[in-house]
Amino acid sequence: MTTLASHVLVVFVDTQDAAPSELATALDEVTAQGCSGFLTLGDGNDASSHRSLCNLLAFEEKSSFAFPKLPITLFSTCKQAMSVVQDGGISNVHFLDAASAASTETRVRSLLQEAKHLVFLHVTEFEATNAWLSSVLRDAMRAESFVSIVRPAQQPHADSVVHPLRPRQSFDRHNGAYAARSSPPARLFFSHFHSDRTRRDAATSFTERSVALHGAYGAMDARIFLKELAFRLGFAPKYGA
């Protein structure tokens, strides 16, 4: 299977609080140089308040982790989320706190040097990462890692009006079926960047408005997000394939 990236860095900013200025600037740089879009959340209340995280990690109720061979290490500022992730089948899970900022930064940078490794940072508050996250993001971009940043959107997904004979897109399908929804799904917005590989769109800031107006990626089910990243590292076929 083709490997399209050597390393993947995901930063899930799981809060509506304003990011510190230095981090906000770094996030904007990812968006301005990459391609952005939306991730629609599946129905249900997966693991209480951590539905977004469960969707991003492709957790399925009463199922084992979908990508057991994928080398993934997750760091989180939320201990409850860590338990959810471990219950979902990911064993390499670490707590992010301000007291261990220096050692955590060293560990993250070391992991991003390992071939075919995915580092997932789940950030629910900024104190623990304020000293180093912006520089790690910028260095990952320069090191030609595949970088993905994600954040909750405030507005639900709204389907665009299409011709009735136009087939639905494969990225809107999950487990071989299209979801029947009673209400518009909640969504996340994201930006992908991979040096010399990612097509660049007109979005310039990592905000819901900028992505809605100028993002070229469209929308896909959040539960295939990790499959897209596993594909980049050579551990899954292309979604829709």
C-alpha positions as a printed NumPy array, in Angstrom:
array([[  0.   ,   0.   ,   0.   ],
       [  1.321,   3.425,  -0.919],
       [  2.574,   5.64 ,   1.898],
       [  1.812,   9.308,   1.268],
       [  3.199,  10.726,   4.516],
       [  5.904,   9.744,   6.984],
       [  4.245,  11.302,  10.041],
       [  0.855,  12.753,  10.926],
       [  0.098,  15.407,  13.536],
       [ -3.517,  16.041,  14.554],
       [ -4.46 ,  18.918,  16.84 ],
       [ -8.075,  18.773,  17.99 ],
       [ -8.901,  22.064,  19.716],
       [-11.933,  20.769,  21.605],
       [-13.15 ,  24.055,  23.074],
       [-14.915,  27.216,  21.993],
       [-12.524,  29.358,  24.068],
       [-10.313,  31.741,  22.125],
       [ -6.847,  30.337,  21.48 ],
       [ -3.803,  32.288,  22.72 ],
       [ -2.565,  34.686,  20.054],
       [  0.567,  32.718,  19.147],
       [ -1.357,  29.471,  18.729],
       [ -4.161,  31.213,  16.84 ],
       [ -1.586,  32.553,  14.396],
       [ -0.052,  29.1  ,  13.913],
       [ -3.486,  27.575,  13.3  ],
       [ -4.228,  30.292,  10.747],
       [ -0.964,  29.466,   8.963],
       [ -2.033,  25.837,   8.566],
       [ -5.351,  26.943,   7.091],
       [ -3.825,  29.569,   4.806],
       [ -1.393,  27.058,   3.31 ],
       [ -3.711,  24.058,   3.234],
       [ -7.216,  22.94 ,   2.366],
       [-10.221,  23.117,   4.686],
       [-13.685,  21.668,   5.122],
       [-16.21 ,  20.205,   7.555],
       [-16.727,  16.903,   9.359],
       [-20.286,  15.91 ,  10.194],
       [-20.866,  14.029,  13.43 ],
       [-22.762,  10.768,  13.6  ],
       [-25.959,  10.419,  15.595],
       [-25.902,   9.263,  19.19 ],
       [-24.247,  10.279,  22.427],
       [-20.983,   8.361,  22.2  ],
       [-19.237,   8.291,  25.56 ],
       [-21.13 ,  11.21 ,  27.069],
       [-19.667,  14.577,  26.055],
       [-16.85 ,  13.116,  23.955],
       [-18.857,  12.299,  20.827],
       [-16.621,  14.449,  18.622],
       [-13.464,  12.724,  19.83 ],
       [-15.052,   9.281,  19.433],
       [-16.112,  10.125,  15.885],
       [-12.649,  11.396,  14.964],
       [-11.073,   8.198,  16.282],
       [-13.602,   6.002,  14.429],
       [-14.804,   4.347,  17.619],
       [-17.796,   2.069,  17.111],
       [-19.981,   0.838,  19.96 ],
       [-19.112,  -2.715,  21.017],
       [-16.346,  -2.927,  18.389],
       [-12.577,  -3.043,  18.692],
       [-10.388,  -0.207,  17.429],
       [-10.691,  -0.069,  13.644],
       [ -6.956,   0.331,  12.957],
       [ -5.056,  -1.87 ,  15.454],
       [ -1.836,  -1.776,  13.414],
       [ -1.762,   2.023,  13.176],
       [  1.001,   3.454,  15.404],
       [ -0.906,   6.172,  17.262],
       [ -0.134,   8.108,  20.427],
       [ -2.741,  10.393,  21.936],
       [ -2.215,  13.216,  24.412],
       [ -5.161,  14.898,  26.134],
       [ -5.749,  17.659,  28.657],
       [ -8.892,  15.817,  29.834],
       [ -8.576,  12.727,  32.027],
       [-12.129,  11.606,  31.298],
       [-11.373,  11.701,  27.578],
       [ -8.251,   9.624,  28.188],
       [-10.369,   6.891,  29.767],
       [-12.764,   6.967,  26.82 ],
       [ -9.869,   6.621,  24.381],
       [ -8.32 ,   3.732,  26.291],
       [-11.69 ,   1.975,  26.463],
       [-11.898,   2.422,  22.683],
       [ -8.732,   0.387,  22.187],
       [ -5.905,   2.945,  22.009],
       [ -3.277,   2.139,  24.63 ],
       [ -0.678,   4.88 ,  24.141],
       [ -2.499,   7.707,  25.921],
       [ -0.855,  10.462,  27.965],
       [ -2.018,  13.396,  30.078],
       [ -1.21 ,  16.936,  28.994],
       [ -0.554,  19.31 ,  31.864],
       [  1.435,  22.501,  32.34 ],
       [  3.725,  20.946,  34.954],
       [  5.202,  18.517,  32.42 ],
       [  5.158,  20.84 ,  29.407],
       [  8.872,  20.52 ,  28.63 ],
       [  8.968,  16.724,  28.755],
       [  5.727,  16.473,  26.778],
       [  7.073,  18.699,  24.027],
       [ 10.205,  16.553,  23.83 ],
       [  8.102,  13.397,  23.636],
       [  5.842,  14.8  ,  20.9  ],
       [  8.799,  15.942,  18.82 ],
       [ 10.448,  12.547,  19.211],
       [  7.306,  10.719,  18.074],
       [  7.082,  12.946,  15.015],
       [ 10.487,  11.636,  13.989],
       [  9.291,   8.03 ,  14.005],
       [  8.282,   6.632,  10.634],
       [  4.569,   6.138,  10.03 ],
       [  3.471,   7.495,  13.406],
       [  0.316,   9.462,  14.155],
       [  0.376,  11.925,  17.046],
       [ -3.039,  13.141,  18.201],
       [ -3.234,  16.135,  20.559],
       [ -6.622,  16.623,  22.229],
       [ -6.67 ,  20.123,  23.703],
       [ -9.603,  21.198,  25.886],
       [ -7.758,  24.079,  27.583],
       [ -4.635,  25.964,  26.574],
       [ -2.476,  26.289,  29.692],
       [ -0.884,  22.868,  29.259],
       [  0.276,  23.51 ,  25.68 ],
       [  0.673,  27.289,  25.517],
       [  4.472,  27.165,  25.818],
       [  5.138,  24.842,  22.89 ],
       [  2.204,  23.902,  20.652],
       [  2.564,  26.733,  18.136],
       [  6.235,  25.96 ,  17.518],
       [  5.556,  22.22 ,  17.199],
       [  2.872,  22.959,  14.61 ],
       [  5.177,  25.162,  12.555],
       [  8.057,  22.702,  12.762],
       [  5.785,  19.837,  11.691],
       [  4.773,  21.831,   8.615],
       [  8.399,  22.491,   7.722],
       [  9.294,  18.842,   8.341],
       [  6.73 ,  17.804,   5.712],
       [  4.501,  16.006,   8.185],
       [  0.829,  15.728,   7.305],
       [ -0.808,  18.233,   9.659],
       [ -4.507,  18.301,  10.474],
       [ -6.206,  20.769,  12.809],
       [ -9.818,  20.363,  13.941],
       [-12.275,  22.418,  15.977],
       [-16.005,  22.242,  16.855],
       [-18.272,  24.387,  14.701],
       [-21.131,  26.382,  16.18 ],
       [-23.519,  25.957,  13.257],
       [-24.925,  22.543,  12.253],
       [-24.314,  21.087,   8.825],
       [-26.686,  22.19 ,   6.057],
       [-26.932,  20.032,   2.939],
       [-26.502,  21.893,  -0.328],
       [-29.236,  21.617,  -2.941],
       [-28.163,  19.236,  -5.716],
       [-29.81 ,  17.76 ,  -8.782],
       [-32.035,  14.805,  -7.769],
       [-30.29 ,  12.518, -10.261],
       [-26.818,  13.286,  -8.977],
       [-25.452,  10.365,  -6.933],
       [-24.546,  10.995,  -3.319],
       [-20.848,  11.258,  -2.607],
       [-18.895,   8.324,  -1.177],
       [-17.48 ,  10.447,   1.635],
       [-21.029,  10.851,   3.002],
       [-21.37 ,   7.099,   3.444],
       [-20.515,   5.237,   6.655],
       [-20.255,   1.44 ,   6.876],
       [-21.694,   1.134,   3.394],
       [-24.857,   3.13 ,   4.073],
       [-26.015,   6.73 ,   4.008],
       [-27.262,   8.058,   7.312],
       [-30.944,   8.892,   7.69 ],
       [-31.011,  11.984,   9.89 ],
       [-33.992,  13.573,  11.618],
       [-32.18 ,  16.886,  12.101],
       [-29.074,  18.621,  10.722],
       [-25.972,  17.022,  12.268],
       [-23.471,  18.873,  14.403],
       [-20.128,  19.378,  12.714],
       [-16.455,  20.171,  13.132],
       [-14.283,  22.229,  10.825],
       [-10.767,  21.258,   9.834],
       [ -7.709,  22.158,   7.795],
       [ -5.223,  19.708,   6.249],
       [ -1.697,  20.646,   5.217],
       [  1.037,  18.552,   3.63 ],
       [  3.905,  20.361,   1.946],
       [  3.785,  20.181,  -1.868],
       [  0.863,  17.717,  -1.761],
       [ -2.193,  19.478,  -0.362],
       [ -4.132,  21.633,  -2.775],
       [ -4.455,  25.157,  -1.433],
       [ -7.84 ,  26.845,  -1.189],
       [ -8.837,  30.435,  -0.426],
       [ -9.447,  30.045,   3.324],
       [ -7.009,  32.228,   5.249],
       [ -7.975,  31.833,   8.912],
       [ -8.929,  28.875,  11.067],
       [-12.469,  30.038,  11.729],
       [-15.815,  28.505,  10.912],
       [-16.735,  31.482,   8.737],
       [-13.536,  31.387,   6.677],
       [-13.842,  27.643,   6.108],
       [-17.532,  27.945,   5.188],
       [-16.867,  30.71 ,   2.67 ],
       [-13.6  ,  29.554,   1.152],
       [-12.876,  25.94 ,   2.113],
       [-12.606,  23.619,  -0.885],
       [-12.747,  20.25 ,   0.882],
       [-16.529,  20.181,   1.29 ],
       [-17.872,  17.88 ,   4.015],
       [-17.359,  14.274,   5.026],
       [-18.48 ,  12.023,   7.849],
       [-16.222,  12.561,  10.872],
       [-16.072,   8.801,  11.399],
       [-13.893,   8.375,   8.303],
       [-11.456,  11.1  ,   9.387],
       [ -9.032,   8.604,  10.926],
       [ -9.304,   6.318,   7.906],
       [ -8.135,   9.221,   5.743],
       [ -5.094,   9.673,   7.992],
       [ -4.411,   5.932,   8.179],
       [ -4.481,   5.915,   4.38 ],
       [ -1.835,   8.647,   4.353],
       [  0.42 ,   6.428,   6.44 ],
       [ -0.312,   3.279,   4.445],
       [ -2.566,   1.505,   6.957],
       [ -5.936,   1.768,   5.18 ],
       [ -7.359,   1.972,   1.666],
       [ -8.668,   5.294,   0.423],
       [-12.132,   6.028,   1.811],
       [-14.819,   5.2  ,  -0.71 ],
       [-12.556,   2.552,  -2.269]])
